[in-house]
């Protein structure tokens, strides 16, 4: 029995029948190919275009998927190379040749043939039966198309060979950080992903279709691009549209047209009717518009989805369909750790947009890249506003004309491929671009003239001298972290200013004439979640995570890893909340772009997310709780500070940010102040909440005299009958408290402490924090990454046990909250690795590049005495520093109690080294990477 011919016949049958519907003749050429790597660039010289190869590979796919290339040899280690980003199991940079046979159907006689390769890095060339197809393609963000009409014959079997070269073609990126071409997030893969198909057309056919909605006129302008490889002809163009949800059709239109030889364009105004449905985040109504061209025997059909929407601006306010909109966004930097590239199907993007929506977002910024068609389709369906960018992040824009020409070509391809999508709302020329800004302005203006469906900006922020602190003259919107008048993100103020919750950025945006969106707010590092390692089952290895794990194991700290993640993550949540609320409180701000809701695995392992790189929650906060401050409607309060004495009153104004699709008429607002589950004060009001920012709907003034001991209070605000709710914590301390040292001797001097301990005393050692060795005390955690920005104070927040008896009179959770600000900034963190014995009471989480044992409060017995060391200031202006005073009182009560029996410190002499003088402690901060 001849099995092989039968199998071949079956495979051929399946291949020939893998076409779309009768309306389109499409041959799917995905499947088994053979491949040969060509690192020496000898393929063309040696005639590889005529050869088949031994190595099988599945396409769509990559050489990484197939395990081809140079195998990784890196071992876990806390070194820059291992910690820079996830590690490819197999790497390949250079040309690779892919080939297979295809059989063109008999009924394609007389047709024209177009090959589509949906996404490639970077350059492709194609041969049919050894003959090179004219032209080459080099897009990073759009399909590669080849006209095979002169090379294929109906009914014949041909060999198709594709050469893919993933080496850098143009200078689009500083240090290969632009996310369209990088190993920091996606990888510089070789292969072909997405659709691989050959489509057959009649000689006269539609090549492109653009739909420009006009909601004021309830119509669209339909621009049809035609190709005619015969002589001039007449034809009938038919246009129909149908609402994809209701299936209600719009009245059809027919038009007789003249079709010139070659490429030509037809523009038609198409009335959408008086009952047209508009597209927005609240009602993502989509229409499918179909054009049919009949010209003699030539028939061509093309359909696109679009939305009737107007994304625009009114002065400094963004609008959707004439209503104000506030962007609640995060970045997407092509982070897909299993494959090393973006998903090319809708299912993969439903996870991304579904999680973003569940966490209260309505906006994604695609940093220095443009996603594939599937991403736009899902965003259209779910009502997301997208900002896309050209694949560029350079500091010398305009210096290389070839790169500039490439950007113009990429921009045109983006319009042709993705311009119809209603989710495609905003367009930046790139990320943090520097150089000749006039080059960007010319590019941007050329695009705006051609396609006004989107808003444009020159760059997503810039460090270019003389730019970046105010919009460029032709910007439709402005993305920045500061203006010439001040910061618009908390990174610049949260550590240096005492916590206050009545501030916004109004002074910084005064006089702004275009909408401002805050740039990359957050970047608060979270300690690696070690159990995430098991999730990396694809082409990338988490050598960075493994390096941290092994270091923790060597140091006996692995049992603390989960607490490190939780404590640092809870601090990040706290800061992200205040970042977002300050933006919402600023009437002149139109949105924020987080960096990031989810982790960024590159640039030194920048784990700044509340979700991991897979868009899964880390368990730091629930999506429901995150939506308290990231939603269409957010209750807000303005109050002066986080800590109070009980002879003060809590005063606040109640505001509401309402960027929903409706005025909330006669809305009842309920508020309460609670101590655990006990209501201290409460009230309600009925009011109308307009669309936009609603200031001072109610003013609170509540006495705190009922609070007689140190207490954390929670303020809750509810919009009754809705899901909208928000809450905040404050801390109240008794005003009349005496500091009772009892049997405890307080000293700032270590030598004196030794003497007292030898005499059997209880000693509170509180050295001058400005002089001792250690790490600069900070409230905020590591910025971005301790690897990428090594010259910064390296802690990541408080870690303590709230049930520790030393903290019995100091209300706290296990992590940093706002009441810790004064203690943290007036401190030096001790490095306690060398202490044998004793125990930390208040630890500081170290950054994962060092993994040291750190503490600000430590206890131990020495000789016959008992010791507590506090490296934050417990002596200066205590009448003005209630938190420090309360900490001192709590410590002293503990030290004077029978519970104070600390573990022995076996090497007390080491304290001389740990607490040695360091007269000039360096003030460190994250520096520009450029």
C-alpha positions in Angstrom: 0.0 0.0 0.0 1.4 3.4 -1.0 0.8 5.5 2.1 2.9 8.5 1.3 1.1 9.6 -2.0 -2.2 9.3 -0.2 -1.1 11.5 2.7 0.3 14.0 0.2 -2.9 14.1 -1.7 -4.9 14.7 1.5 -2.6 17.5 2.5 -2.9 19.1 -0.9 -6.7 18.9 -0.8 -6.7 20.6 2.7 -4.3 23.2 1.4 -6.4 24.0 -1.7 -9.6 24.2 0.3 -8.2 26.6 2.9 -9.8 29.6 1.3 -12.3 32.2 2.5 -15.9 32.7 1.2 -16.9 32.9 -2.4 -16.7 36.7 -2.2 -13.0 36.5 -1.9 -10.5 34.1 -3.3 -7.9 33.7 -0.6 -5.3 30.9 -0.3 -4.0 30.4 3.2 -0.3 29.5 3.0 0.3 29.0 6.7 1.5 25.6 7.8 4.7 23.5 7.3 7.6 25.3 5.7 11.3 24.5 5.6 13.9 27.0 6.8 17.6 27.7 6.6 19.4 30.3 8.7 21.8 32.5 6.7 24.1 34.2 9.3 26.9 34.4 6.8 24.7 36.0 4.1 25.6 33.3 1.5 22.1 32.3 0.6 21.4 34.3 -2.5 24.9 33.8 -3.8 24.5 30.1 -3.4 21.1 29.9 -5.0 19.0 29.2 -1.9 16.0 30.7 -3.7 15.9 27.5 -5.8 16.3 25.1 -2.8 14.2 23.3 -0.2 15.7 22.9 3.2 15.8 20.0 5.7 14.7 22.0 8.8 10.9 22.1 9.2 9.2 25.1 10.8 5.6 26.1 11.4 4.5 29.5 10.0 3.2 31.7 11.2 5.8 31.5 13.8 9.4 32.5 14.7 12.8 30.9 14.9 12.4 31.3 18.7 9.3 29.1 18.6 11.3 26.5 16.6 14.2 26.6 19.0 16.6 27.8 16.3 19.5 30.1 16.7 22.1 30.6 19.5 21.0 28.8 22.7 21.1 30.8 25.9 24.1 30.1 28.2 23.4 32.7 30.9 23.1 31.5 34.4 21.2 33.3 37.1 23.3 36.1 38.7 22.6 39.6 39.9 24.5 41.2 37.1 23.3 43.7 34.5 23.1 41.3 31.6 21.0 38.8 33.5 18.8 41.5 35.1 18.3 43.7 32.0 15.3 41.8 30.7 13.8 38.4 30.1 16.2 36.1 28.3 15.6 34.5 24.9 16.1 30.7 25.0 17.3 30.9 21.4 18.4 34.1 19.6 19.0 34.8 16.0 19.9 38.0 14.2 20.3 37.9 10.4 18.7 36.5 7.3 16.6 33.3 7.3 15.1 31.6 4.2 11.6 30.0 4.3 10.3 27.9 1.5 7.4 25.6 0.5 5.4 24.6 -2.6 1.9 26.0 -3.3 -0.6 25.1 -6.0 -2.7 27.8 -7.6 -6.3 26.8 -8.2 -7.4 26.2 -11.8 -10.3 28.7 -11.4 -7.9 31.6 -10.7 -7.1 31.9 -14.4 -6.8 35.6 -15.4 -6.6 36.8 -11.9 -4.1 39.1 -10.2 -2.4 37.7 -7.1 -1.3 39.6 -4.0 0.8 38.0 -1.2 0.1 39.3 2.3 2.5 38.7 5.3 0.8 40.3 8.2 3.8 41.2 10.4 7.6 40.8 10.0 10.8 42.1 11.5 12.3 43.7 9.3 12.9 43.2 5.6 11.4 40.6 3.3 12.3 39.5 -0.3 10.2 36.9 -2.2 11.1 34.5 -5.0 8.7 32.3 -7.1 10.4 29.3 -8.7 13.8 31.0 -8.2 12.7 34.3 -9.8 12.8 37.3 -7.5 9.6 39.2 -7.1 10.0 42.9 -7.8 10.4 45.1 -4.8 11.1 44.4 -1.1 9.1 45.3 2.0 10.4 46.8 5.3 7.4 47.7 7.5 7.6 47.0 11.3 3.9 47.8 11.9 1.9 46.9 8.8 1.6 43.9 6.5 4.2 43.2 3.7 2.5 43.0 0.3 3.9 41.5 -2.9 2.3 41.5 -6.3 2.7 37.9 -7.6 0.6 38.4 -10.7 3.5 38.0 -13.1 4.9 35.0 -11.3 2.0 32.6 -10.6 0.0 30.5 -13.1 -3.5 29.1 -12.3 -3.4 25.3 -12.0 0.3 25.2 -11.5 2.5 24.2 -8.6 5.1 26.8 -7.6 7.9 27.1 -5.1 7.6 30.3 -2.9 10.7 31.4 -1.0 10.7 34.2 1.5 13.9 35.7 2.9 13.4 37.5 6.2 16.2 39.7 7.6 15.7 41.0 11.1 18.8 43.2 11.3 18.4 46.9 11.9 17.6 48.9 8.8 17.0 52.4 10.0 18.1 54.4 13.0 14.7 54.4 14.8 15.8 53.8 18.3 18.3 54.8 21.0 19.9 51.6 22.4 17.2 49.5 20.6 14.6 50.6 23.1 11.7 51.5 20.7 9.2 48.7 21.2 8.8 47.9 17.6 12.4 46.7 17.5 13.7 45.7 20.9 14.6 42.8 23.2 13.4 44.7 26.2 9.8 43.7 25.8 9.0 41.9 22.6 12.1 40.3 21.0 13.9 40.9 17.7 12.4 37.7 16.3 12.8 36.3 12.9 9.8 34.8 11.2 6.4 35.7 10.0 3.4 36.1 12.3 -0.3 36.7 11.7 -2.0 36.1 8.3 -0.1 34.5 5.5 -2.2 34.4 2.4 -2.4 35.0 -1.3 -5.6 36.7 -2.6 -6.8 36.6 -6.2 -8.4 39.7 -7.7 -10.0 40.6 -11.0 -8.1 43.0 -13.2 -10.2 45.9 -11.9 -10.5 45.8 -8.2 -10.7 47.8 -5.0 -7.3 48.1 -3.2 -8.2 50.3 -0.2 -11.2 51.7 1.5 -11.3 54.7 3.9 -14.4 55.9 5.7 -14.4 59.3 7.3 -17.5 59.9 9.6 -19.2 63.2 10.0 -21.6 63.0 13.0 -22.9 66.5 12.4 -24.2 65.6 9.0 -25.0 61.9 9.8 -22.9 60.9 6.8 -19.5 59.5 5.8 -17.1 60.3 3.1 -16.0 57.1 1.5 -12.7 57.1 -0.3 -12.2 54.1 -2.6 -8.8 53.3 -4.1 -9.0 51.3 -7.4 -6.5 49.5 -9.5 -7.1 48.9 -13.1 -4.6 46.8 -15.1 -6.7 47.1 -18.3 -7.8 50.0 -20.3 -10.1 52.8 -19.1 -13.5 51.4 -18.1 -16.9 52.2 -16.7 -18.3 50.7 -13.5 -21.0 50.7 -10.9 -20.0 51.3 -7.3 -22.4 50.1 -4.6 -22.2 51.0 -0.9 -24.1 49.5 1.9 -23.7 49.7 5.7 -25.2 47.7 8.5 -25.1 48.1 12.3 -23.2 45.1 13.6 -25.2 44.9 16.8 -28.8 45.6 15.6 -28.2 44.3 12.1 -30.2 47.3 10.8 -29.1 48.3 7.3 -28.5 51.8 6.1 -30.0 52.7 2.7 -27.7 51.6 -0.1 -26.1 53.9 -2.6 -25.1 53.2 -6.2 -22.9 55.4 -8.4 -21.7 55.1 -11.9 -17.9 55.8 -12.1 -15.2 56.2 -14.7 -12.2 53.9 -14.0 -8.8 55.1 -15.3 -6.0 52.7 -16.1 -3.7 52.3 -13.1 -4.5 53.6 -9.7 -7.4 56.0 -9.2 -9.6 57.3 -6.4 -13.3 57.8 -6.0 -14.9 59.8 -3.1 -18.6 59.4 -2.3 -20.7 61.0 0.4 -22.8 58.3 2.0 -25.8 59.2 4.2 -26.0 57.2 7.4 -29.6 58.2 8.1 -31.2 60.0 11.0 -31.1 57.1 13.4 -27.4 56.6 13.2 -25.7 55.2 16.4 -22.6 56.9 17.6 -19.5 55.1 18.9 -17.9 55.8 22.3 -16.6 54.0 25.3 -20.2 53.8 26.6 -21.8 52.6 23.4 -19.2 51.1 21.0 -21.6 50.9 18.1 -19.9 49.6 15.0 -21.0 49.6 11.3 -19.8 47.3 8.6 -19.5 49.2 5.3 -19.3 47.2 2.1 -18.4 48.4 -1.3 -18.9 46.4 -4.4 -17.5 47.3 -7.8 -18.8 45.9 -11.0 -17.0 46.8 -14.2 -17.9 44.4 -17.0 -16.8 40.9 -15.9 -14.7 42.4 -13.1 -16.2 42.2 -9.6 -14.6 43.4 -6.4 -16.0 43.5 -2.9 -14.3 45.1 0.2 -15.7 45.6 3.7 -14.5 47.6 6.7 -15.7 48.2 10.1 -16.0 51.8 11.3 -17.7 53.8 14.0 -19.6 57.1 13.7 -17.6 59.2 16.2 -15.9 62.5 16.5 -12.8 62.4 18.8 -11.8 66.1 19.1 -11.1 68.9 21.5 -12.8 72.0 22.7 -10.1 74.3 23.9 -8.1 72.3 26.5 -10.7 69.6 26.9 -10.8 66.3 25.0 -14.2 65.4 23.6 -16.0 62.3 22.2 -19.1 63.2 20.2 -19.0 66.7 21.7 -19.0 65.4 25.3 -15.9 65.8 27.6 -13.8 62.8 28.0 -11.1 61.9 30.5 -8.5 59.3 29.5 -7.8 56.7 32.1 -4.9 55.0 30.5 -1.9 52.8 30.7 0.9 51.9 28.3 1.2 48.8 26.2 4.8 48.2 25.2 4.5 44.9 23.2 4.9 42.9 26.4 3.9 39.2 25.7 6.3 36.9 27.5 5.2 33.6 26.1 5.8 34.4 22.5 8.0 37.5 22.5 5.6 39.2 20.1 2.1 40.6 20.1 -0.9 38.3 19.6 -2.2 38.4 16.1 -5.7 37.1 16.9 -8.5 38.8 18.8 -8.5 36.3 21.6 -5.1 37.4 22.8 -6.2 41.0 22.8 -9.4 40.3 24.6 -7.3 39.4 27.7 -5.5 42.8 27.5 -8.5 45.0 26.9 -10.7 43.0 29.2 -8.3 43.4 32.1 -7.8 47.0 31.4 -11.5 47.6 31.3 -12.1 45.6 34.5 -9.5 47.9 36.2 -11.4 51.0 35.2 -9.4 52.1 32.1 -10.7 53.4 28.8 -7.4 54.2 27.1 -4.2 52.5 26.0 -1.0 54.1 24.7 1.1 52.0 22.4 4.6 53.3 23.2 6.8 53.6 20.1 4.9 50.9 18.1 1.6 50.2 16.5 -0.4 47.1 17.3 -1.9 44.7 14.7 -5.3 44.7 13.2 -6.7 42.3 15.9 -5.9 44.8 18.7 -7.9 47.6 16.9 -10.8 45.2 16.3 -11.1 44.4 20.0 -10.6 48.0 21.1 -13.4 49.0 18.6 -15.7 46.4 20.1 -14.9 47.3 23.8 -14.9 51.0 23.4 -11.2 52.0 24.0 -9.5 55.1 23.0 -6.1 54.3 21.6 -3.0 56.3 21.1 -0.6 54.8 18.6 2.9 55.9 17.7 5.3 55.6 14.9 8.1 53.0 15.6 10.6 55.6 16.7 12.4 56.7 19.9 15.5 58.6 18.9 17.5 61.6 20.1 18.6 62.8 16.7 15.4 63.1 14.7 16.0 64.5 11.3 19.7 63.7 11.0 19.2 60.7 8.7 17.0 61.3 5.7 16.5 57.6 5.1 15.0 57.2 8.5 12.7 60.2 8.0 11.6 58.7 4.7 10.9 55.4 6.4 8.7 57.2 9.0 6.7 58.9 6.3 6.1 55.5 4.6 5.2 53.8 7.9 2.7 56.6 8.6 1.0 56.1 5.3 0.8 52.4 5.9 -0.8 53.0 9.3 -3.5 55.2 7.7 -4.2 52.6 5.0 -4.3 49.6 7.4 -5.8 51.0 10.6 -7.2 54.4 9.9 -10.8 53.3 9.8 -10.9 52.0 13.3 -12.9 54.3 15.7 -10.6 53.3 18.5 -7.6 54.9 16.6 -8.2 58.3 18.2 -4.7 59.7 18.9 -1.4 59.7 17.1 2.0 60.6 18.4 5.0 60.8 16.2 7.0 58.8 18.7 8.3 58.6 22.3 10.5 61.3 23.9 11.9 62.4 20.6 14.8 64.8 20.4 16.5 66.5 17.6 15.0 68.7 14.9 11.5 69.2 16.0 10.5 70.9 12.8 10.9 67.5 11.0 8.2 66.1 13.3 6.0 69.1 12.8 6.1 68.7 9.0 5.4 65.0 9.3 2.5 65.5 11.7 0.9 68.3 9.6 1.2 66.2 6.4 -0.7 63.4 8.2 -3.4 65.7 9.6 -4.1 67.1 6.1 -4.6 63.6 4.8 -6.5 62.1 7.7 -8.3 64.3 10.2 -10.0 61.4 12.0 -7.3 61.4 14.7 -5.7 64.0 17.0 -2.0 64.5 16.6 1.0 65.4 18.8 4.6 66.0 17.9 6.0 63.6 20.5 5.0 61.8 23.7 7.1 64.2 25.9 10.6 65.3 25.1 13.8 66.3 27.0 14.8 68.4 24.0 16.1 71.8 25.3 13.6 74.5 24.7 10.8 72.0 24.2 8.7 69.6 26.4 7.3 72.0 28.9 4.7 73.5 26.7 2.9 72.2 23.6 4.4 72.6 20.1 2.5 75.2 18.1 0.6 72.6 16.0 -0.1 70.0 18.6 -3.7 68.9 19.1 -2.9 67.6 22.5 0.2 67.6 24.8 1.8 64.8 26.7 4.2 65.8 29.5 5.4 65.1 33.0 5.8 68.8 33.7 5.1 72.2 32.2 7.1 75.5 32.5 4.9 76.2 35.5 5.5 72.9 37.5 5.1 69.1 37.8 2.0 67.3 36.6 2.9 64.0 38.2 3.6 63.0 41.8 7.0 61.6 41.2 8.4 65.1 41.7 6.6 65.9 44.9 5.5 62.9 46.9 8.8 62.4 48.7 9.7 66.1 49.1 6.3 67.4 50.3 4.4 66.4 53.4 1.3 64.4 52.4 -1.6 66.6 51.5 -4.7 65.8 49.6 -6.1 69.2 48.7 -3.6 69.7 45.9 -3.9 69.5 42.1 -1.9 70.6 39.2 -4.1 73.6 38.2 -1.2 76.1 38.6 1.0 74.0 36.3 -1.6 73.8 33.5 -2.9 77.4 33.8 -3.0 78.9 30.3 -2.8 75.6 28.5 -4.7 75.9 25.2 -4.8 72.2 24.2 -5.7 69.1 26.2 -2.9 67.8 28.5 -2.4 64.2 29.3 0.1 63.3 32.0 3.1 61.3 30.8 4.0 57.9 32.3 2.8 58.6 35.8 3.8 56.1 38.5 6.9 54.0 37.8 6.9 52.8 41.4 8.9 49.6 41.6 7.4 46.5 43.2 9.6 43.7 44.5 9.6 40.6 42.1 6.9 38.1 42.7 9.0 35.0 42.9 6.2 32.4 42.3 5.7 34.1 38.9 8.7 32.1 37.6 6.6 29.1 36.8 4.4 31.1 34.4 7.3 31.5 31.9 6.7 28.5 29.7 7.4 30.0 26.3 10.4 31.4 24.4 11.7 33.6 27.2 13.3 32.5 30.4 12.9 34.7 33.6 16.7 34.6 34.4 16.2 38.0 36.1 13.6 36.5 38.5 15.6 33.4 39.0 18.7 35.5 39.9 16.7 37.3 42.6 15.4 34.0 43.9 18.8 32.4 44.1 20.2 35.4 45.9 17.4 35.3 48.5 18.0 31.6 49.0 21.8 32.1 49.6 21.0 34.8 52.1 18.3 32.9 53.9 15.7 35.4 52.9 13.5 33.4 50.6 10.8 33.1 53.2 10.4 36.9 53.1 10.0 37.2 49.3 6.2 37.2 49.4 6.1 39.8 52.1 8.6 42.0 50.2 6.3 41.9 47.2 3.2 42.6 49.2 4.7 45.5 51.2 6.3 47.2 48.3 3.2 46.6 46.2 0.8 48.1 48.7 3.0 51.2 48.7 2.8 51.3 45.0 -1.0 51.1 45.2 -1.1 54.0 47.6 1.0 56.2 45.3 -0.9 55.2 42.1 -4.1 56.2 43.8 -2.9 59.6 44.8 -1.3 60.1 41.3 -4.7 59.4 39.6 -6.7 61.4 42.0 -4.6 64.5 41.6 -5.0 64.3 37.9 -8.8 63.9 38.3 -8.9 66.9 40.6 -7.2 69.1 37.9 -9.8 70.7 35.6 -7.1 71.4 33.0 -6.0 67.8 32.6 -7.7 65.5 30.1 -6.2 62.2 31.2 -3.3 60.2 32.5 -1.1 57.4 31.1 0.2 55.1 33.8 3.5 53.4 33.6 2.2 51.0 34.3 -0.8 49.0 35.3 1.2 45.9 34.4 4.9 45.0 34.7 7.6 46.1 32.2 10.1 43.2 32.1 12.9 45.1 30.4 15.1 48.1 31.1 16.5 46.5 34.2 13.4 44.5 35.2 11.0 47.4 35.8 8.3 45.7 37.8 6.1 48.7 38.3 2.8 47.1 37.8 -0.1 46.0 40.0 -0.6 43.3 37.4 2.3 41.1 36.2 3.6 41.0 32.6 0.8 38.5 31.7 -1.9 41.0 32.7 -2.7 38.9 35.8 -3.3 40.4 39.2 -0.5 40.3 41.8 -3.1 40.3 44.6 -2.1 43.8 45.8 -5.5 45.3 45.3 -8.7 44.0 43.7 -10.0 45.4 40.4 -13.1 46.5 42.3 -11.1 48.5 44.7 -8.9 50.0 42.0 -12.1 51.2 40.2 -12.8 53.3 43.3 -10.4 55.9 41.9 -10.3 54.8 38.3 -13.7 54.9 36.8 -16.0 57.1 34.7 -17.3 58.6 38.0 -15.0 59.0 41.0 -15.9 60.5 44.4 -13.1 62.7 45.7 -12.3 64.7 48.8 -9.8 67.4 49.4 -8.2 67.6 52.9 -5.0 69.1 54.2 -3.1 66.2 55.7 -2.9 62.6 56.7 -2.3 63.0 60.5 -4.2 65.0 63.1 -4.3 65.6 66.8 -7.6 65.0 68.5 -8.0 68.7 69.4 -8.3 69.4 65.7 -11.2 69.0 63.3 -11.2 67.1 60.1 -12.1 69.5 57.3 -12.6 68.5 53.7 -14.5 69.4 50.6 -16.3 66.7 48.6 -15.9 66.7 44.9 -16.9 64.3 42.1 -15.3 63.6 38.8 -18.0 62.7 36.4 -16.9 61.7 32.9 -19.7 59.3 32.3 -22.3 59.8 29.5 -24.9 61.4 31.7 -25.6 64.1 34.2 -26.4 62.5 37.6 -29.6 64.3 38.6 -30.7 64.3 42.3 -27.9 62.0 43.1 -27.7 61.1 46.8 -24.2 61.1 48.2 -23.5 59.4 51.5 -20.3 59.9 53.6 -19.0 58.4 56.8 -16.0 58.5 59.1 -15.4 55.1 60.7 -13.0 53.6 63.3 -12.9 50.0 62.2 -16.6 49.3 62.0 -17.7 52.0 64.4 -19.2 55.1 62.8 -17.7 58.3 64.2 -19.6 60.7 61.9 -21.8 60.5 58.8 -24.1 62.5 56.6 -25.6 62.7 53.1 -26.8 65.2 50.5 -28.7 65.3 47.3 -27.3 67.1 44.4 -26.9 67.2 40.6 -23.5 66.0 39.3 -22.7 67.5 36.0 -20.5 66.0 33.4 -16.9 67.1 34.1 -15.3 68.0 37.4 -17.7 69.0 40.2 -15.9 71.0 43.0 -17.1 71.6 46.5 -20.4 69.8 46.4 -20.2 69.5 50.2 -17.8 70.8 52.9 -17.1 68.6 56.0 -16.0 69.9 59.4 -16.0 67.2 62.0 -14.4 67.4 65.5 -12.0 64.6 66.4 -12.3 65.1 70.1 -14.1 61.7 70.4 -10.8 60.0 69.5 -8.9 59.4 72.8 -6.2 57.0 71.6 -4.0 56.7 68.5 -6.5 55.6 65.8 -6.7 55.1 62.0 -10.0 56.5 60.7 -11.5 55.7 57.3 -13.5 58.2 55.3 -16.0 56.6 52.9 -18.0 58.3 50.2 -20.8 56.5 48.3 -23.0 57.6 45.4 -26.1 55.8 46.5 -27.6 53.4 44.1 -24.4 53.2 42.0 -21.2 51.2 42.1 -19.2 54.5 42.7 -17.5 54.6 46.0 -14.1 55.8 47.3 -12.2 55.9 50.6 -9.2 57.4 52.4 -7.4 56.9 55.7 -6.3 59.5 58.2 -4.6 59.0 61.6 -5.5 60.7 64.8 -3.3 61.0 67.9 -4.1 62.3 71.4 -2.9 65.9 71.9 -2.3 65.5 75.6 0.2 62.7 76.0 3.3 62.6 78.1 6.5 60.8 77.2 7.2 58.4 80.0 10.7 56.9 79.7 10.3 54.8 82.9 13.2 52.5 83.2 14.4 53.2 79.7 17.5 55.4 79.1 17.5 57.4 75.9 20.8 58.1 74.2 22.2 59.2 70.9 25.7 57.9 71.6 26.7 54.3 70.9 29.6 54.3 73.4 27.2 55.5 76.1 24.8 52.8 75.1 27.5 50.1 75.5 28.2 51.2 79.0 24.5 51.3 80.0 23.9 47.9 78.5 26.9 46.4 80.4 25.2 47.8 83.5 22.0 45.9 82.7 20.0 48.9 81.6 17.2 49.2 79.0 18.5 51.5 76.3 16.8 53.3 73.4 19.6 54.2 71.1 18.5 56.9 68.6 21.7 58.1 66.8 21.7 61.2 64.7 20.2 59.9 61.5 21.9 62.6 59.5 25.4 61.4 60.4 25.3 57.6 60.5 26.0 55.2 57.7 23.2 53.6 55.8 20.7 54.3 53.1 19.0 57.6 52.6 15.6 57.4 54.1 12.8 57.9 51.6 9.0 57.6 51.5 8.7 56.6 47.9 10.1 53.4 46.6 12.7 52.8 43.9 11.9 54.6 40.7 11.4 52.3 37.7 14.3 49.9 38.2 17.4 49.8 40.5 19.3 48.3 37.6 18.3 50.9 35.0 18.7 53.8 37.4 21.3 52.5 39.9 22.1 55.9 41.5 19.0 56.2 43.6 18.2 55.4 47.2 17.4 51.8 47.1 14.5 51.0 49.5 11.0 49.9 48.6 8.9 50.7 51.7 8.2 49.6 55.3 7.7 46.0 56.2 6.5 45.3 59.8 4.2 43.1 61.8 1.3 45.3 63.1 0.8 42.9 65.9 4.4 43.4 67.2 4.0 44.7 70.8 6.5 47.5 70.1 3.9 48.9 67.7 0.8 48.3 69.9 0.2 52.0 70.3 1.2 52.9 66.8 -1.6 52.1 64.3 -0.2 50.7 61.1 -0.6 48.0 58.5 2.3 45.8 57.5 3.3 48.3 54.8 4.0 52.0 54.3 1.0 54.3 54.5 0.9 58.1 54.5 1.5 58.4 58.3 5.0 57.0 57.8 6.1 59.9 55.6 7.6 62.0 58.5 9.5 59.0 60.0 10.8 57.8 56.7 12.1 61.0 55.3 13.8 61.9 58.6 15.7 58.7 58.8 18.7 56.6 57.6 17.9 53.0 56.9 20.4 50.6 58.7 22.0 47.8 56.9 21.8 44.9 59.4 23.2 42.0 57.4 26.2 41.6 59.8 24.2 41.6 63.0 24.0 38.1 64.5 20.8 37.7 66.5 18.4 40.3 67.6 15.3 41.1 65.5 14.0 43.9 63.3 10.8 45.6 64.4 10.4 47.9 61.4 12.2 46.6 58.3 12.7 48.4 55.0 12.3 46.3 51.8 15.6 46.5 49.9 15.7 46.7 46.2 16.1 43.4 44.4 19.6 44.3 43.0 20.9 44.1 46.6 18.6 42.1 48.8 20.1 43.3 52.1 18.6 43.0 55.5 17.4 46.6 56.3 15.8 48.1 59.3 14.8 51.4 60.9 13.9 49.9 64.2 15.8 46.9 65.7 15.9 45.2 69.1 18.3 42.9 70.9 19.8 42.1 74.3 23.4 42.9 74.9 25.2 41.6 77.9 22.7 42.0 80.7 21.0 45.0 79.1 18.3 45.3 76.5 18.5 47.5 73.4 16.3 49.1 70.8 17.9 51.0 68.0 15.8 53.6 66.1 17.4 55.2 63.1 14.6 57.7 62.5 14.4 61.0 64.3 12.5 60.5 67.6 13.9 63.7 69.2 13.4 66.8 67.1 10.3 69.0 67.5 8.1 66.2 68.8 5.3 68.7 69.6 5.1 69.4 65.9 5.6 65.8 64.8 2.8 63.8 66.3 3.7 60.6 64.4 7.3 60.6 65.7 6.0 61.3 69.2 3.5 58.4 68.9 6.2 56.0 67.7 8.4 57.0 70.7 5.5 56.5 73.1 4.7 53.1 71.7 8.4 52.0 71.8 8.8 53.1 75.4 5.6 51.4 76.6 6.9 48.2 75.0 10.4 48.6 76.5 8.9 49.2 80.0 6.7 46.1 79.8 7.3 42.5 80.7 7.1 41.6 77.0 10.4 43.3 76.3 12.7 40.2 76.2 14.6 40.5 72.9 16.9 37.9 71.4 20.5 38.3 72.2 22.8 40.1 69.7 25.9 37.8 69.6 28.2 40.3 68.1 27.3 43.7 69.5 30.6 45.2 68.5 29.4 45.2 64.9 27.1 48.1 65.8 30.2 50.4 65.6 30.5 49.6 61.9 26.8 49.8 61.2 26.3 53.1 63.0 29.6 54.7 62.1 29.7 58.3 61.2 29.2 59.2 57.5 29.4 63.0 57.5 28.4 63.5 53.9 25.6 61.2 53.0 25.0 61.4 49.3 21.5 62.5 48.2 20.7 60.2 45.3 18.0 60.2 42.7 17.1 58.7 39.4 19.0 60.3 36.5 18.1 60.7 32.8 19.0 57.6 30.9 20.1 59.7 27.9 
